[in-house]
Each structure stands twice: as C-alpha cells, then as structure tokens.
Amino acid sequence: MKFIWIMKKAVLNNMDKLYGVVSRVTYYNEENGFGVIRIRLDYNDHSIAKFKSKLFTNMLTVTANFDRKPIVDEEYDFFW
C-alpha cells in the first residue's frame, strides 16, 4: 500500500521513498481514515540506511489518511 507523507525538504529530498513496519497504531478514525502510527525503519536495508544520518531514530511518527485501519507488523511505503 502506498500513501503520501510530507516531511520538511531539509530532511529528505523530493520523491524519496521510505518504508517501514508499523509498530503501533496510536490513533485511527474510521469515519475519515485519519491515523497516527509509529513506523520502525530497518537500517540494515541499504535503501533505508542512507537516511540514517538525517534522522534521529529508526522510529517515525506518521500522520496520514489511510484507506483502512493500519495493522501492527504490516509494511508501508511512503513517498514525498
């Protein structure tokens, strides 16, 4: 599943892709699909490791409109 997630350009370049595993669903509104989730990044993956110097941690909080409730341990892709 692919969702759009916006982050300040100072951190990542346009059209970069991150993907990670949902570690927690903090909030999800079934009426409009808005959710807040925590994503765990795998720095052992070469395509993710390049962001290690630009991020403080391998856990990211993501806010987005989802088409269904995210599930813990499910992998998501994010583009910006």
PDB file of N, CA, C and O in Angstrom:
ATOM      1  N   MET A   1       0.835  -1.163   0.000  1.00  0.00           N
ATOM      2  CA  MET A   1       0.000   0.000   0.000  1.00  0.00           C
ATOM      3  C   MET A   1       0.885   1.233   0.000  1.00  0.00           C
ATOM      4  O   MET A   1       1.933   1.254   0.646  1.00  0.00           O
ATOM      5  N   LYS A   2       0.470   2.239  -0.711  1.00  0.00           N
ATOM      6  CA  LYS A   2       1.272   3.446  -0.822  1.00  0.00           C
ATOM      7  C   LYS A   2       0.466   4.646  -0.364  1.00  0.00           C
ATOM      8  O   LYS A   2      -0.701   4.804  -0.719  1.00  0.00           O
ATOM      9  N   PHE A   3       1.110   5.490   0.433  1.00  0.00           N
ATOM     10  CA  PHE A   3       0.485   6.688   0.943  1.00  0.00           C
ATOM     11  C   PHE A   3       1.452   7.847   0.764  1.00  0.00           C
ATOM     12  O   PHE A   3       2.657   7.640   0.617  1.00  0.00           O
ATOM     13  N   ILE A   4       0.936   9.041   0.775  1.00  0.00           N
ATOM     14  CA  ILE A   4       1.779  10.222   0.679  1.00  0.00           C
ATOM     15  C   ILE A   4       2.010  10.743   2.083  1.00  0.00           C
ATOM     16  O   ILE A   4       1.071  10.918   2.859  1.00  0.00           O
ATOM     17  N   TRP A   5       3.251  10.985   2.393  1.00  0.00           N
ATOM     18  CA  TRP A   5       3.612  11.523   3.686  1.00  0.00           C
ATOM     19  C   TRP A   5       4.547  12.682   3.424  1.00  0.00           C
ATOM     20  O   TRP A   5       5.532  12.524   2.702  1.00  0.00           O
ATOM     21  N   ILE A   6       4.266  13.840   3.989  1.00  0.00           N
ATOM     22  CA  ILE A   6       5.048  15.041   3.717  1.00  0.00           C
ATOM     23  C   ILE A   6       5.992  15.299   4.885  1.00  0.00           C
ATOM     24  O   ILE A   6       5.594  15.246   6.049  1.00  0.00           O
ATOM     25  N   MET A   7       7.240  15.577   4.556  1.00  0.00           N
ATOM     26  CA  MET A   7       8.252  15.868   5.554  1.00  0.00           C
ATOM     27  C   MET A   7       9.044  17.071   5.068  1.00  0.00           C
ATOM     28  O   MET A   7       9.116  17.294   3.859  1.00  0.00           O
ATOM     29  N   LYS A   8       9.628  17.837   5.940  1.00  0.00           N
ATOM     30  CA  LYS A   8      10.379  19.023   5.531  1.00  0.00           C
ATOM     31  C   LYS A   8      11.481  18.642   4.551  1.00  0.00           C
ATOM     32  O   LYS A   8      12.172  17.639   4.730  1.00  0.00           O
ATOM     33  N   LYS A   9      11.634  19.462   3.509  1.00  0.00           N
ATOM     34  CA  LYS A   9      12.647  19.180   2.482  1.00  0.00           C
ATOM     35  C   LYS A   9      14.055  19.203   3.049  1.00  0.00           C
ATOM     36  O   LYS A   9      14.959  18.600   2.470  1.00  0.00           O
ATOM     37  N   ALA A  10      14.264  19.887   4.170  1.00  0.00           N
ATOM     38  CA  ALA A  10      15.594  19.935   4.759  1.00  0.00           C
ATOM     39  C   ALA A  10      16.055  18.551   5.207  1.00  0.00           C
ATOM     40  O   ALA A  10      17.256  18.297   5.300  1.00  0.00           O
ATOM     41  N   VAL A  11      15.119  17.669   5.481  1.00  0.00           N
ATOM     42  CA  VAL A  11      15.477  16.334   5.961  1.00  0.00           C
ATOM     43  C   VAL A  11      15.690  15.376   4.797  1.00  0.00           C
ATOM     44  O   VAL A  11      16.705  14.681   4.750  1.00  0.00           O
ATOM     45  N   LEU A  12      14.751  15.328   3.855  1.00  0.00           N
ATOM     46  CA  LEU A  12      14.842  14.375   2.756  1.00  0.00           C
ATOM     47  C   LEU A  12      14.550  15.065   1.430  1.00  0.00           C
ATOM     48  O   LEU A  12      13.828  16.060   1.387  1.00  0.00           O
ATOM     49  N   ASN A  13      15.105  14.542   0.366  1.00  0.00           N
ATOM     50  CA  ASN A  13      14.879  15.093  -0.971  1.00  0.00           C
ATOM     51  C   ASN A  13      13.513  14.696  -1.498  1.00  0.00           C
ATOM     52  O   ASN A  13      12.920  13.717  -1.044  1.00  0.00           O
ATOM     53  N   ASN A  14      13.010  15.477  -2.479  1.00  0.00           N
ATOM     54  CA  ASN A  14      11.726  15.147  -3.104  1.00  0.00           C
ATOM     55  C   ASN A  14      11.770  13.768  -3.746  1.00  0.00           C
ATOM     56  O   ASN A  14      12.797  13.349  -4.279  1.00  0.00           O
ATOM     57  N   MET A  15      10.654  13.079  -3.690  1.00  0.00           N
ATOM     58  CA  MET A  15      10.445  11.780  -4.313  1.00  0.00           C
ATOM     59  C   MET A  15      11.296  10.665  -3.717  1.00  0.00           C
ATOM     60  O   MET A  15      11.478   9.625  -4.350  1.00  0.00           O
ATOM     61  N   ASP A  16      11.809  10.862  -2.535  1.00  0.00           N
ATOM     62  CA  ASP A  16      12.475   9.765  -1.840  1.00  0.00           C
ATOM     63  C   ASP A  16      11.413   8.819  -1.300  1.00  0.00           C
ATOM     64  O   ASP A  16      10.262   9.206  -1.100  1.00  0.00           O
ATOM     65  N   LYS A  17      11.807   7.600  -1.073  1.00  0.00           N
ATOM     66  CA  LYS A  17      10.878   6.587  -0.584  1.00  0.00           C
ATOM     67  C   LYS A  17      11.422   6.000   0.710  1.00  0.00           C
ATOM     68  O   LYS A  17      12.595   5.640   0.809  1.00  0.00           O
ATOM     69  N   LEU A  18      10.551   5.915   1.686  1.00  0.00           N
ATOM     70  CA  LEU A  18      10.856   5.214   2.920  1.00  0.00           C
ATOM     71  C   LEU A  18       9.822   4.129   3.094  1.00  0.00           C
ATOM     72  O   LEU A  18       8.674   4.284   2.679  1.00  0.00           O
ATOM     73  N   TYR A  19      10.215   3.050   3.695  1.00  0.00           N
ATOM     74  CA  TYR A  19       9.235   2.038   4.045  1.00  0.00           C
ATOM     75  C   TYR A  19       9.635   1.460   5.389  1.00  0.00           C
ATOM     76  O   TYR A  19      10.811   1.397   5.748  1.00  0.00           O
ATOM     77  N   GLY A  20       8.639   1.051   6.099  1.00  0.00           N
ATOM     78  CA  GLY A  20       8.890   0.502   7.417  1.00  0.00           C
ATOM     79  C   GLY A  20       7.713  -0.317   7.887  1.00  0.00           C
ATOM     80  O   GLY A  20       6.683  -0.401   7.218  1.00  0.00           O
ATOM     81  N   VAL A  21       7.878  -0.913   9.032  1.00  0.00           N
ATOM     82  CA  VAL A  21       6.881  -1.796   9.606  1.00  0.00           C
ATOM     83  C   VAL A  21       6.143  -1.032  10.708  1.00  0.00           C
ATOM     84  O   VAL A  21       6.757  -0.357  11.534  1.00  0.00           O
ATOM     85  N   VAL A  22       4.833  -1.151  10.700  1.00  0.00           N
ATOM     86  CA  VAL A  22       4.015  -0.491  11.720  1.00  0.00           C
ATOM     87  C   VAL A  22       4.297  -1.140  13.069  1.00  0.00           C
ATOM     88  O   VAL A  22       4.118  -2.346  13.240  1.00  0.00           O
ATOM     89  N   SER A  23       4.739  -0.332  14.019  1.00  0.00           N
ATOM     90  CA  SER A  23       4.994  -0.866  15.361  1.00  0.00           C
ATOM     91  C   SER A  23       3.857  -0.537  16.322  1.00  0.00           C
ATOM     92  O   SER A  23       3.667  -1.225  17.325  1.00  0.00           O
ATOM     93  N   ARG A  24       3.094   0.528  16.010  1.00  0.00           N
ATOM     94  CA  ARG A  24       1.975   0.891  16.883  1.00  0.00           C
ATOM     95  C   ARG A  24       0.993   1.757  16.118  1.00  0.00           C
ATOM     96  O   ARG A  24       1.392   2.638  15.356  1.00  0.00           O
ATOM     97  N   VAL A  25      -0.283   1.509  16.321  1.00  0.00           N
ATOM     98  CA  VAL A  25      -1.337   2.386  15.801  1.00  0.00           C
ATOM     99  C   VAL A  25      -1.774   3.232  16.985  1.00  0.00           C
ATOM    100  O   VAL A  25      -2.473   2.758  17.881  1.00  0.00           O
ATOM    101  N   THR A  26      -1.349   4.499  16.976  1.00  0.00           N
ATOM    102  CA  THR A  26      -1.648   5.400  18.084  1.00  0.00           C
ATOM    103  C   THR A  26      -3.092   5.884  18.026  1.00  0.00           C
ATOM    104  O   THR A  26      -3.772   5.971  19.048  1.00  0.00           O
ATOM    105  N   TYR A  27      -3.544   6.195  16.830  1.00  0.00           N
ATOM    106  CA  TYR A  27      -4.902   6.715  16.659  1.00  0.00           C
ATOM    107  C   TYR A  27      -5.393   6.368  15.265  1.00  0.00           C
ATOM    108  O   TYR A  27      -4.619   6.406  14.308  1.00  0.00           O
ATOM    109  N   TYR A  28      -6.665   6.032  15.140  1.00  0.00           N
ATOM    110  CA  TYR A  28      -7.269   5.815  13.832  1.00  0.00           C
ATOM    111  C   TYR A  28      -8.750   6.183  13.900  1.00  0.00           C
ATOM    112  O   TYR A  28      -9.481   5.686  14.756  1.00  0.00           O
ATOM    113  N   ASN A  29      -9.184   7.056  12.991  1.00  0.00           N
ATOM    114  CA  ASN A  29     -10.579   7.473  12.909  1.00  0.00           C
ATOM    115  C   ASN A  29     -11.220   6.734  11.742  1.00  0.00           C
ATOM    116  O   ASN A  29     -10.871   6.982  10.588  1.00  0.00           O
ATOM    117  N   GLU A  30     -12.140   5.842  12.024  1.00  0.00           N
ATOM    118  CA  GLU A  30     -12.771   5.040  10.975  1.00  0.00           C
ATOM    119  C   GLU A  30     -13.676   5.857  10.058  1.00  0.00           C
ATOM    120  O   GLU A  30     -13.934   5.448   8.926  1.00  0.00           O
ATOM    121  N   GLU A  31     -14.155   6.990  10.524  1.00  0.00           N
ATOM    122  CA  GLU A  31     -15.055   7.815   9.712  1.00  0.00           C
ATOM    123  C   GLU A  31     -14.342   8.492   8.549  1.00  0.00           C
ATOM    124  O   GLU A  31     -14.879   8.555   7.443  1.00  0.00           O
ATOM    125  N   ASN A  32     -13.126   9.003   8.792  1.00  0.00           N
ATOM    126  CA  ASN A  32     -12.430   9.712   7.715  1.00  0.00           C
ATOM    127  C   ASN A  32     -11.079   9.091   7.340  1.00  0.00           C
ATOM    128  O   ASN A  32     -10.422   9.586   6.424  1.00  0.00           O
ATOM    129  N   GLY A  33     -10.651   8.039   8.010  1.00  0.00           N
ATOM    130  CA  GLY A  33      -9.421   7.342   7.654  1.00  0.00           C
ATOM    131  C   GLY A  33      -8.148   7.956   8.201  1.00  0.00           C
ATOM    132  O   GLY A  33      -7.060   7.438   7.949  1.00  0.00           O
ATOM    133  N   PHE A  34      -8.259   9.062   8.955  1.00  0.00           N
ATOM    134  CA  PHE A  34      -7.073   9.703   9.502  1.00  0.00           C
ATOM    135  C   PHE A  34      -6.460   8.827  10.578  1.00  0.00           C
ATOM    136  O   PHE A  34      -7.162   8.263  11.416  1.00  0.00           O
ATOM    137  N   GLY A  35      -5.140   8.723  10.541  1.00  0.00           N
ATOM    138  CA  GLY A  35      -4.466   7.905  11.528  1.00  0.00           C
ATOM    139  C   GLY A  35      -3.103   8.432  11.912  1.00  0.00           C
ATOM    140  O   GLY A  35      -2.474   9.181  11.164  1.00  0.00           O
ATOM    141  N   VAL A  36      -2.657   8.033  13.082  1.00  0.00           N
ATOM    142  CA  VAL A  36      -1.313   8.320  13.569  1.00  0.00           C
ATOM    143  C   VAL A  36      -0.700   6.976  13.918  1.00  0.00           C
ATOM    144  O   VAL A  36      -1.232   6.237  14.747  1.00  0.00           O
ATOM    145  N   ILE A  37       0.423   6.663  13.282  1.00  0.00           N
ATOM    146  CA  ILE A  37       1.075   5.380  13.509  1.00  0.00           C
ATOM    147  C   ILE A  37       2.564   5.585  13.746  1.00  0.00           C
ATOM    148  O   ILE A  37       3.122   6.621  13.386  1.00  0.00           O
ATOM    149  N   ARG A  38       3.190   4.608  14.343  1.00  0.00           N
ATOM    150  CA  ARG A  38       4.646   4.597  14.521  1.00  0.00           C
ATOM    151  C   ARG A  38       5.211   3.564  13.558  1.00  0.00           C
ATOM    152  O   ARG A  38       4.740   2.429  13.493  1.00  0.00           O
ATOM    153  N   ILE A  39       6.234   3.979  12.810  1.00  0.00           N
ATOM    154  CA  ILE A  39       6.890   3.124  11.817  1.00  0.00           C
ATOM    155  C   ILE A  39       8.322   2.837  12.279  1.00  0.00           C
ATOM    156  O   ILE A  39       9.037   3.739  12.715  1.00  0.00           O
ATOM    157  N   ARG A  40       8.719   1.593  12.179  1.00  0.00           N
ATOM    158  CA  ARG A  40      10.083   1.178  12.509  1.00  0.00           C
ATOM    159  C   ARG A  40      10.844   0.965  11.196  1.00  0.00           C
ATOM    160  O   ARG A  40      10.447   0.149  10.364  1.00  0.00           O
ATOM    161  N   LEU A  41      11.936   1.705  11.023  1.00  0.00           N
ATOM    162  CA  LEU A  41      12.762   1.575   9.824  1.00  0.00           C
ATOM    163  C   LEU A  41      13.852   0.538  10.050  1.00  0.00           C
ATOM    164  O   LEU A  41      14.333   0.366  11.170  1.00  0.00           O
ATOM    165  N   ASP A  42      14.236  -0.146   8.990  1.00  0.00           N
ATOM    166  CA  ASP A  42      15.296  -1.154   9.065  1.00  0.00           C
ATOM    167  C   ASP A  42      16.566  -0.575   8.444  1.00  0.00           C
ATOM    168  O   ASP A  42      16.706  -0.536   7.222  1.00  0.00           O
ATOM    169  N   TYR A  43      17.492  -0.125   9.298  1.00  0.00           N
ATOM    170  CA  TYR A  43      18.735   0.467   8.802  1.00  0.00           C
ATOM    171  C   TYR A  43      19.664  -0.566   8.163  1.00  0.00           C
ATOM    172  O   TYR A  43      20.652  -0.182   7.539  1.00  0.00           O
ATOM    173  N   ASN A  44      19.384  -1.845   8.296  1.00  0.00           N
ATOM    174  CA  ASN A  44      20.186  -2.872   7.629  1.00  0.00           C
ATOM    175  C   ASN A  44      19.909  -2.903   6.129  1.00  0.00           C
ATOM    176  O   ASN A  44      20.712  -3.429   5.359  1.00  0.00           O
ATOM    177  N   ASP A  45      18.785  -2.348   5.718  1.00  0.00           N
ATOM    178  CA  ASP A  45      18.443  -2.257   4.296  1.00  0.00           C
ATOM    179  C   ASP A  45      19.187  -1.062   3.704  1.00  0.00           C
ATOM    180  O   ASP A  45      19.073   0.055   4.209  1.00  0.00           O
ATOM    181  N   HIS A  46      19.941  -1.294   2.644  1.00  0.00           N
ATOM    182  CA  HIS A  46      20.776  -0.254   2.038  1.00  0.00           C
ATOM    183  C   HIS A  46      19.964   0.979   1.630  1.00  0.00           C
ATOM    184  O   HIS A  46      20.431   2.104   1.807  1.00  0.00           O
ATOM    185  N   SER A  47      18.769   0.787   1.093  1.00  0.00           N
ATOM    186  CA  SER A  47      17.974   1.927   0.632  1.00  0.00           C
ATOM    187  C   SER A  47      17.440   2.774   1.790  1.00  0.00           C
ATOM    188  O   SER A  47      17.105   3.940   1.584  1.00  0.00           O
ATOM    189  N   ILE A  48      17.355   2.225   2.981  1.00  0.00           N
ATOM    190  CA  ILE A  48      16.918   2.954   4.165  1.00  0.00           C
ATOM    191  C   ILE A  48      18.122   3.517   4.926  1.00  0.00           C
ATOM    192  O   ILE A  48      18.029   4.588   5.525  1.00  0.00           O
ATOM    193  N   ALA A  49      19.236   2.812   4.906  1.00  0.00           N
ATOM    194  CA  ALA A  49      20.433   3.218   5.652  1.00  0.00           C
ATOM    195  C   ALA A  49      20.938   4.591   5.225  1.00  0.00           C
ATOM    196  O   ALA A  49      21.555   5.293   6.026  1.00  0.00           O
ATOM    197  N   LYS A  50      20.688   4.988   3.980  1.00  0.00           N
ATOM    198  CA  LYS A  50      21.163   6.293   3.518  1.00  0.00           C
ATOM    199  C   LYS A  50      20.497   7.449   4.259  1.00  0.00           C
ATOM    200  O   LYS A  50      21.010   8.567   4.228  1.00  0.00           O
ATOM    201  N   PHE A  51      19.363   7.207   4.927  1.00  0.00           N
ATOM    202  CA  PHE A  51      18.668   8.248   5.677  1.00  0.00           C
ATOM    203  C   PHE A  51      19.113   8.315   7.138  1.00  0.00           C
ATOM    204  O   PHE A  51      18.700   9.217   7.866  1.00  0.00           O
ATOM    205  N   LYS A  52      19.942   7.379   7.569  1.00  0.00           N
ATOM    206  CA  LYS A  52      20.318   7.272   8.978  1.00  0.00           C
ATOM    207  C   LYS A  52      20.943   8.562   9.502  1.00  0.00           C
ATOM    208  O   LYS A  52      20.665   8.963  10.632  1.00  0.00           O
ATOM    209  N   SER A  53      21.769   9.209   8.712  1.00  0.00           N
ATOM    210  CA  SER A  53      22.428  10.440   9.168  1.00  0.00           C
ATOM    211  C   SER A  53      21.470  11.629   9.212  1.00  0.00           C
ATOM    212  O   SER A  53      21.783  12.648   9.827  1.00  0.00           O
ATOM    213  N   LYS A  54      20.307  11.512   8.566  1.00  0.00           N
ATOM    214  CA  LYS A  54      19.353  12.613   8.515  1.00  0.00           C
ATOM    215  C   LYS A  54      18.215  12.464   9.525  1.00  0.00           C
ATOM    216  O   LYS A  54      17.445  13.400   9.737  1.00  0.00           O
ATOM    217  N   LEU A  55      18.112  11.308  10.134  1.00  0.00           N
ATOM    218  CA  LEU A  55      17.034  11.038  11.081  1.00  0.00           C
ATOM    219  C   LEU A  55      17.614  10.802  12.471  1.00  0.00           C
ATOM    220  O   LEU A  55      18.736  10.314  12.605  1.00  0.00           O
ATOM    221  N   PHE A  56      16.851  11.148  13.502  1.00  0.00           N
ATOM    222  CA  PHE A  56      17.317  10.988  14.869  1.00  0.00           C
ATOM    223  C   PHE A  56      17.177   9.554  15.370  1.00  0.00           C
ATOM    224  O   PHE A  56      17.920   9.125  16.252  1.00  0.00           O
ATOM    225  N   THR A  57      16.230   8.820  14.810  1.00  0.00           N
ATOM    226  CA  THR A  57      15.931   7.482  15.303  1.00  0.00           C
ATOM    227  C   THR A  57      15.365   6.634  14.168  1.00  0.00           C
ATOM    228  O   THR A  57      15.037   7.157  13.103  1.00  0.00           O
ATOM    229  N   ASN A  58      15.255   5.353  14.389  1.00  0.00           N
ATOM    230  CA  ASN A  58      14.663   4.486  13.371  1.00  0.00           C
ATOM    231  C   ASN A  58      13.152   4.346  13.565  1.00  0.00           C
ATOM    232  O   ASN A  58      12.510   3.560  12.869  1.00  0.00           O
ATOM    233  N   MET A  59      12.581   5.103  14.505  1.00  0.00           N
ATOM    234  CA  MET A  59      11.138   5.119  14.729  1.00  0.00           C
ATOM    235  C   MET A  59      10.584   6.464  14.266  1.00  0.00           C
ATOM    236  O   MET A  59      11.047   7.516  14.707  1.00  0.00           O
ATOM    237  N   LEU A  60       9.601   6.426  13.386  1.00  0.00           N
ATOM    238  CA  LEU A  60       8.982   7.653  12.884  1.00  0.00           C
ATOM    239  C   LEU A  60       7.502   7.659  13.233  1.00  0.00           C
ATOM    240  O   LEU A  60       6.842   6.620  13.203  1.00  0.00           O
ATOM    241  N   THR A  61       6.991   8.830  13.562  1.00  0.00           N
ATOM    242  CA  THR A  61       5.553   9.000  13.740  1.00  0.00           C
ATOM    243  C   THR A  61       4.993   9.499  12.421  1.00  0.00           C
ATOM    244  O   THR A  61       5.464  10.497  11.876  1.00  0.00           O
ATOM    245  N   VAL A  62       3.996   8.811  11.913  1.00  0.00           N
ATOM    246  CA  VAL A  62       3.412   9.132  10.614  1.00  0.00           C
ATOM    247  C   VAL A  62       1.947   9.497  10.804  1.00  0.00           C
ATOM    248  O   VAL A  62       1.197   8.773  11.458  1.00  0.00           O
ATOM    249  N   THR A  63       1.545  10.630  10.225  1.00  0.00           N
ATOM    250  CA  THR A  63       0.135  11.006  10.189  1.00  0.00           C
ATOM    251  C   THR A  63      -0.294  10.986   8.730  1.00  0.00           C
ATOM    252  O   THR A  63       0.384  11.546   7.869  1.00  0.00           O
ATOM    253  N   ALA A  64      -1.412  10.343   8.457  1.00  0.00           N
ATOM    254  CA  ALA A  64      -1.866  10.206   7.071  1.00  0.00           C
ATOM    255  C   ALA A  64      -3.335   9.818   7.059  1.00  0.00           C
ATOM    256  O   ALA A  64      -3.910   9.471   8.091  1.00  0.00           O
ATOM    257  N   ASN A  65      -3.929   9.882   5.882  1.00  0.00           N
ATOM    258  CA  ASN A  65      -5.269   9.350   5.663  1.00  0.00           C
ATOM    259  C   ASN A  65      -5.102   7.974   5.031  1.00  0.00           C
ATOM    260  O   ASN A  65      -4.573   7.851   3.926  1.00  0.00           O
ATOM    261  N   PHE A  66      -5.547   6.959   5.724  1.00  0.00           N
ATOM    262  CA  PHE A  66      -5.413   5.581   5.280  1.00  0.00           C
ATOM    263  C   PHE A  66      -6.735   5.093   4.706  1.00  0.00           C
ATOM    264  O   PHE A  66      -7.799   5.565   5.108  1.00  0.00           O
ATOM    265  N   ASP A  67      -6.678   4.156   3.773  1.00  0.00           N
ATOM    266  CA  ASP A  67      -7.910   3.608   3.197  1.00  0.00           C
ATOM    267  C   ASP A  67      -8.544   2.553   4.107  1.00  0.00           C
ATOM    268  O   ASP A  67      -9.695   2.164   3.910  1.00  0.00           O
ATOM    269  N   ARG A  68      -7.783   2.095   5.104  1.00  0.00           N
ATOM    270  CA  ARG A  68      -8.304   1.162   6.106  1.00  0.00           C
ATOM    271  C   ARG A  68      -7.391   1.258   7.324  1.00  0.00           C
ATOM    272  O   ARG A  68      -6.331   1.880   7.268  1.00  0.00           O
ATOM    273  N   LYS A  69      -7.812   0.637   8.422  1.00  0.00           N
ATOM    274  CA  LYS A  69      -7.023   0.712   9.647  1.00  0.00           C
ATOM    275  C   LYS A  69      -5.693  -0.007   9.462  1.00  0.00           C
ATOM    276  O   LYS A  69      -5.671  -1.173   9.068  1.00  0.00           O
ATOM    277  N   PRO A  70      -4.578   0.680   9.744  1.00  0.00           N
ATOM    278  CA  PRO A  70      -3.271   0.022   9.669  1.00  0.00           C
ATOM    279  C   PRO A  70      -3.169  -1.106  10.697  1.00  0.00           C
ATOM    280  O   PRO A  70      -3.790  -1.054  11.758  1.00  0.00           O
ATOM    281  N   ILE A  71      -2.389  -2.108  10.368  1.00  0.00           N
ATOM    282  CA  ILE A  71      -2.219  -3.280  11.221  1.00  0.00           C
ATOM    283  C   ILE A  71      -0.769  -3.340  11.691  1.00  0.00           C
ATOM    284  O   ILE A  71       0.154  -3.122  10.906  1.00  0.00           O
ATOM    285  N   VAL A  72      -0.575  -3.635  12.962  1.00  0.00           N
ATOM    286  CA  VAL A  72       0.774  -3.770  13.519  1.00  0.00           C
ATOM    287  C   VAL A  72       1.509  -4.874  12.766  1.00  0.00           C
ATOM    288  O   VAL A  72       0.928  -5.912  12.448  1.00  0.00           O
ATOM    289  N   ASP A  73       2.786  -4.645  12.486  1.00  0.00           N
ATOM    290  CA  ASP A  73       3.690  -5.538  11.750  1.00  0.00           C
ATOM    291  C   ASP A  73       3.433  -5.548  10.251  1.00  0.00           C
ATOM    292  O   ASP A  73       3.993  -6.382   9.540  1.00  0.00           O
ATOM    293  N   GLU A  74       2.603  -4.645   9.758  1.00  0.00           N
ATOM    294  CA  GLU A  74       2.368  -4.506   8.323  1.00  0.00           C
ATOM    295  C   GLU A  74       3.366  -3.491   7.767  1.00  0.00           C
ATOM    296  O   GLU A  74       3.689  -2.510   8.437  1.00  0.00           O
ATOM    297  N   GLU A  75       3.853  -3.719   6.554  1.00  0.00           N
ATOM    298  CA  GLU A  75       4.824  -2.808   5.947  1.00  0.00           C
ATOM    299  C   GLU A  75       4.118  -1.763   5.085  1.00  0.00           C
ATOM    300  O   GLU A  75       3.186  -2.079   4.345  1.00  0.00           O
ATOM    301  N   TYR A  76       4.577  -0.511   5.192  1.00  0.00           N
ATOM    302  CA  TYR A  76       4.027   0.592   4.408  1.00  0.00           C
ATOM    303  C   TYR A  76       5.139   1.323   3.679  1.00  0.00           C
ATOM    304  O   TYR A  76       6.263   1.410   4.172  1.00  0.00           O
ATOM    305  N   ASP A  77       4.821   1.849   2.502  1.00  0.00           N
ATOM    306  CA  ASP A  77       5.725   2.705   1.729  1.00  0.00           C
ATOM    307  C   ASP A  77       5.240   4.136   1.830  1.00  0.00           C
ATOM    308  O   ASP A  77       4.035   4.388   1.853  1.00  0.00           O
ATOM    309  N   PHE A  78       6.179   5.081   1.891  1.00  0.00           N
ATOM    310  CA  PHE A  78       5.850   6.495   1.931  1.00  0.00           C
ATOM    311  C   PHE A  78       6.698   7.224   0.908  1.00  0.00           C
ATOM    312  O   PHE A  78       7.913   7.030   0.846  1.00  0.00           O
ATOM    313  N   PHE A  79       6.061   8.059   0.110  1.00  0.00           N
ATOM    314  CA  PHE A  79       6.747   8.850  -0.914  1.00  0.00           C
ATOM    315  C   PHE A  79       6.515  10.328  -0.636  1.00  0.00           C
ATOM    316  O   PHE A  79       5.460  10.701  -0.123  1.00  0.00           O
ATOM    317  N   TRP A  80       7.470  11.161  -0.962  1.00  0.00           N
ATOM    318  CA  TRP A  80       7.304  12.604  -0.909  1.00  0.00           C
ATOM    319  C   TRP A  80       8.217  13.252  -1.886  1.00  0.00           C
ATOM    320  O   TRP A  80       8.231  14.478  -1.998  1.00  0.00           O
TER     321      TRP A  80
END
